[in-house]
Amino acid sequence: MKILIQIQQELKVPKGQFNKFGNFRYRSAEDILEAVKPLLGKYNALLTLSDDILQLGDWIFLKSTAHFRAEGESAETVART
């Protein structure tokens, strides 16, 4: 996963958004994707994101998956909220 490490080292995304209610700066998913796209092209890599809604009993969860692929290798991470 040498390419993933290089992309992570080169990726710079300033906190360009501001939440007035909480009085803090943040970066949005759109900001991150806009910054990572040129690096994905540079390294001929692919990043796909997907969301699924899951219901377990009365609870509803969002399952987000990020899948990275480059040079025949891949990595995937899943978050549930």
Helices and strands as residue ranges (DSSP letters): H 2-10, E 17-19, E 24-26, H 29-42, E 46-56, E 59-70, E 73-80
